[in-house]
Amino acid sequence: MSFNNIKIILEKNNYKFSHLKKTESTMLEAQRYLKKNLQNFAIISDIQTNGKGRRGNIWHSPKGNIYCSMSFKNFLEKDKFSLFNILIAISIKMAFLKYDNKEIKFKWPNDIFFENKKFGGIIAENYELSNQNFIIVGFGINILTYPKLEKYETTCANEFSKVKNIPDFMKIFFQILFKNLKLLQKGELAKLINIYKKSLMFIGDIIEIQTINKSIIKGKFIDINHDGSLKLKYNKNFLNIYNGTIKI
């Protein structure tokens, strides 16, 4: 598989690119590159030996799936960096639309589903270096295989999509991503948030959210705010949730 077209797209947008056969974690590779070069970077690896999910979870990473991390020199207020999650999510969905896959949904804040089965996830981390702030976003997409999990059903693109060639899909993804990034840079948040909300699971429903300190909050999922936080009607009040997991 050739990633030359991806390299060209990234270099046109002032990114360095690396494709590896195997790495411990694409997130760690992105951190190491930034530490040496202070320049935006994207990496795709065929295999991860210790892939990272949210909250310390392991992301199972056999060959045949997509494992990618990329950095963004942060131009947003630090409490809005979850908008990069949304940027990646909608760009992934729009890439799948090119293959006529329309039923892709998002589970706030970082999971990607098809027909109530998870096949992708996103992780975003703040990275401070030499008085500069970068956001490193990693994502995994199950293309050929998927793990069996107890919490919810899983699937892979091979079961619902014509996506077979990872470089071809990622070329489409990066072309869409940089167009959406320009909207974010221009401050056109409403357009991006509206795209995201149209595919959100559970909006308008009564949900339970497990917070970062393991407590459970139950309320009505009202909206997504323009900083990426979840607006929850809790008793007679409204809460803005910045970090948590919607329980299924």
C-alpha positions as CSV (number, residue, x, y, z in Angstrom):
1,M,0.0,0.0,0.0
2,S,1.3,3.4,-0.9
3,F,0.8,6.5,1.3
4,N,2.4,8.9,-1.1
5,N,-0.8,10.8,-1.9
6,I,-1.4,11.3,1.8
7,K,2.1,12.6,2.3
8,I,1.5,15.2,-0.5
9,I,-1.8,16.4,1.0
10,L,-0.2,16.8,4.4
11,E,2.9,18.6,3.2
12,K,0.7,21.0,1.3
13,N,-0.9,21.8,4.7
14,N,2.5,22.2,6.4
15,Y,2.4,18.8,8.1
16,K,5.1,16.2,8.3
17,F,4.0,12.6,7.8
18,S,5.2,9.2,8.8
19,H,3.8,5.7,8.0
20,L,5.1,2.9,10.2
21,K,4.6,-0.9,10.0
22,K,4.5,-1.1,13.8
23,T,4.7,1.2,16.8
24,E,3.9,1.1,20.5
25,S,1.4,4.0,20.1
26,T,0.8,6.6,17.5
27,M,0.0,9.1,20.3
28,L,3.4,8.5,21.8
29,E,5.1,8.9,18.4
30,A,3.3,12.2,17.9
31,Q,4.5,13.4,21.3
32,R,8.1,12.4,20.5
33,Y,8.1,14.1,17.2
34,L,6.7,17.4,18.6
35,K,9.3,17.3,21.4
36,K,12.1,17.3,18.8
37,N,10.6,19.5,16.0
38,L,7.7,21.7,17.3
39,Q,5.9,21.1,14.0
40,N,2.5,19.7,13.2
41,F,2.8,16.0,12.4
42,A,0.6,13.0,11.4
43,I,1.4,9.3,11.7
44,I,-0.4,6.2,10.5
45,S,0.8,2.8,11.8
46,D,-0.3,-0.7,10.6
47,I,0.0,-2.1,14.1
48,Q,0.1,-0.7,17.6
49,T,1.5,-2.9,20.4
50,N,0.1,-0.6,23.2
51,G,-2.6,1.5,21.6
52,K,-4.2,4.1,23.9
53,G,-8.0,4.6,24.4
54,R,-9.7,7.1,26.7
55,R,-9.2,6.9,30.5
56,G,-6.2,4.5,30.2
57,N,-8.1,1.9,28.2
58,I,-6.2,-0.2,25.7
59,W,-7.2,0.1,22.0
60,H,-6.7,-3.3,20.4
61,S,-4.6,-2.7,17.3
62,P,-4.1,-5.7,14.9
63,K,-3.1,-5.2,11.3
64,G,-5.9,-4.3,8.9
65,N,-7.4,-1.3,10.7
66,I,-6.6,2.4,10.9
67,Y,-4.5,3.8,13.7
68,C,-3.7,7.5,13.3
69,S,-2.6,10.4,15.4
70,M,-2.0,14.0,14.4
71,S,-1.2,17.3,16.1
72,F,-2.7,20.7,15.9
73,K,-1.0,23.8,17.0
74,N,-3.8,25.1,19.2
75,F,-5.5,28.3,18.1
76,L,-8.5,27.8,20.4
77,E,-9.1,28.6,24.1
78,K,-7.8,25.7,26.1
79,D,-11.2,24.7,27.5
80,K,-12.5,24.3,23.9
81,F,-10.0,21.7,22.7
82,S,-12.7,19.0,22.5
83,L,-13.8,20.8,19.3
84,F,-10.9,18.9,17.7
85,N,-12.7,15.7,18.6
86,I,-15.7,17.0,16.7
87,L,-13.5,18.0,13.8
88,I,-12.1,14.5,13.5
89,A,-15.5,12.8,14.0
90,I,-17.4,14.7,11.3
91,S,-14.5,14.4,8.9
92,I,-14.5,10.6,9.3
93,K,-18.3,10.5,8.7
94,M,-18.0,12.7,5.6
95,A,-15.3,10.4,4.3
96,F,-17.6,7.4,4.7
97,L,-20.3,9.2,2.9
98,K,-18.1,9.1,-0.2
99,Y,-18.7,5.3,0.0
100,D,-22.4,5.9,0.5
101,N,-22.4,4.9,4.2
102,K,-25.0,7.2,5.7
103,E,-26.0,5.6,9.0
104,I,-22.9,6.5,11.0
105,K,-23.6,8.1,14.4
106,F,-21.6,9.7,17.2
107,K,-21.8,8.9,20.9
108,W,-20.6,12.0,22.7
109,P,-17.7,12.7,23.2
110,N,-15.6,10.4,21.2
111,D,-17.2,7.2,19.9
112,I,-18.3,6.3,16.3
113,F,-21.1,3.8,15.7
114,F,-22.8,2.1,12.9
115,E,-26.3,0.7,13.6
116,N,-25.6,0.9,17.4
117,K,-22.3,-0.9,17.1
118,K,-19.0,0.8,17.8
119,F,-16.3,0.8,15.1
120,G,-14.2,3.8,15.9
121,G,-13.0,6.0,18.7
122,I,-11.1,9.3,19.2
123,I,-8.8,10.5,21.9
124,A,-7.5,14.1,22.4
125,E,-4.8,15.3,24.7
126,N,-3.3,18.7,25.5
127,Y,0.5,18.9,25.1
128,E,2.5,21.9,26.4
129,L,5.9,22.3,25.0
130,S,8.3,25.3,25.0
131,N,5.5,27.7,25.8
132,Q,3.4,26.4,22.9
133,N,0.2,24.5,23.2
134,F,-0.5,21.5,20.9
135,I,-3.5,19.2,20.7
136,I,-2.7,15.6,19.8
137,V,-5.7,13.7,18.5
138,G,-5.6,10.0,17.9
139,F,-8.3,7.8,16.3
140,G,-8.8,4.2,15.5
141,I,-11.2,2.8,12.9
142,N,-12.0,-0.9,12.7
143,I,-11.8,-1.8,9.0
144,L,-11.2,-5.5,8.8
145,T,-11.4,-6.7,12.4
146,Y,-12.9,-5.7,15.7
147,P,-12.7,-6.8,19.4
148,K,-15.5,-8.4,21.3
149,L,-16.5,-6.2,24.3
150,E,-18.9,-6.6,27.1
151,K,-20.1,-3.0,27.4
152,Y,-21.5,-2.7,23.9
153,E,-21.6,-4.4,20.5
154,T,-18.8,-3.7,18.0
155,T,-18.3,-4.0,14.3
156,C,-15.9,-3.1,11.5
157,A,-16.3,-1.2,8.2
158,N,-15.8,-4.5,6.3
159,E,-19.3,-5.5,7.4
160,F,-21.1,-2.4,6.1
161,S,-18.8,-0.5,3.7
162,K,-16.9,-0.8,0.5
163,V,-13.9,0.7,2.2
164,K,-11.1,-1.8,1.6
165,N,-8.0,0.3,0.8
166,I,-6.8,2.3,3.8
167,P,-4.6,4.8,1.9
168,D,-7.5,5.6,-0.4
169,F,-9.9,6.2,2.5
170,M,-7.3,8.3,4.4
171,K,-6.6,10.4,1.3
172,I,-10.3,11.3,1.2
173,F,-10.4,11.8,5.0
174,F,-7.4,14.3,5.0
175,Q,-8.8,16.3,2.1
176,I,-12.1,16.7,4.0
177,L,-10.4,17.3,7.3
178,F,-8.3,20.3,6.1
179,K,-11.4,21.9,4.6
180,N,-13.2,21.5,7.9
181,L,-10.2,22.8,9.8
182,K,-10.3,26.0,7.8
183,L,-13.9,26.5,9.0
184,L,-12.8,26.0,12.6
185,Q,-9.9,28.5,12.1
186,K,-12.4,31.0,10.7
187,G,-14.6,30.6,13.8
188,E,-17.5,29.0,11.8
189,L,-18.3,26.8,14.8
190,A,-22.1,26.7,14.2
191,K,-21.7,25.0,10.9
192,L,-19.4,22.2,12.3
193,I,-21.5,21.8,15.5
194,N,-24.7,21.4,13.4
195,I,-23.1,18.7,11.3
196,Y,-22.1,16.9,14.4
197,K,-25.5,17.2,16.1
198,K,-27.3,15.7,13.2
199,S,-25.6,12.4,13.8
200,L,-25.6,12.4,17.6
201,M,-27.0,9.5,19.5
202,F,-29.3,10.0,22.5
203,I,-29.8,13.8,22.0
204,G,-33.3,14.6,23.5
205,D,-33.2,11.4,25.6
206,I,-32.8,10.8,29.3
207,I,-29.2,9.6,29.8
208,E,-26.8,8.6,32.5
209,I,-23.3,10.1,32.4
210,Q,-20.4,8.7,34.4
211,T,-18.1,11.6,35.3
212,I,-14.4,11.6,35.6
213,N,-14.7,10.9,39.3
214,K,-17.0,7.9,38.7
215,S,-20.2,9.5,39.9
216,I,-23.4,9.1,37.9
217,I,-25.5,12.1,36.7
218,K,-28.9,11.5,35.1
219,G,-30.7,14.0,33.1
220,K,-32.0,15.0,29.6
221,F,-29.4,15.5,26.8
222,I,-30.5,18.9,25.6
223,D,-27.7,20.1,23.2
224,I,-24.1,20.4,22.4
225,N,-22.6,23.8,23.3
226,H,-20.2,25.7,21.0
227,D,-17.3,24.7,23.1
228,G,-18.1,21.0,22.5
229,S,-19.5,20.4,26.0
230,L,-22.8,18.5,26.6
231,K,-25.8,20.5,27.9
232,L,-27.8,18.4,30.3
233,K,-31.1,19.3,32.0
234,Y,-30.6,18.0,35.6
235,N,-33.6,18.4,37.8
236,K,-34.6,22.1,37.2
237,N,-31.1,23.2,36.3
238,F,-28.8,23.0,33.2
239,L,-25.3,21.6,33.5
240,N,-22.5,21.8,31.0
241,I,-20.6,18.5,31.0
242,Y,-17.0,18.7,29.7
243,N,-15.8,15.2,30.4
244,G,-17.7,12.0,30.9
245,T,-19.1,8.8,29.4
246,I,-22.7,8.2,28.4
247,K,-23.7,4.9,29.8
248,I,-25.4,2.5,27.3
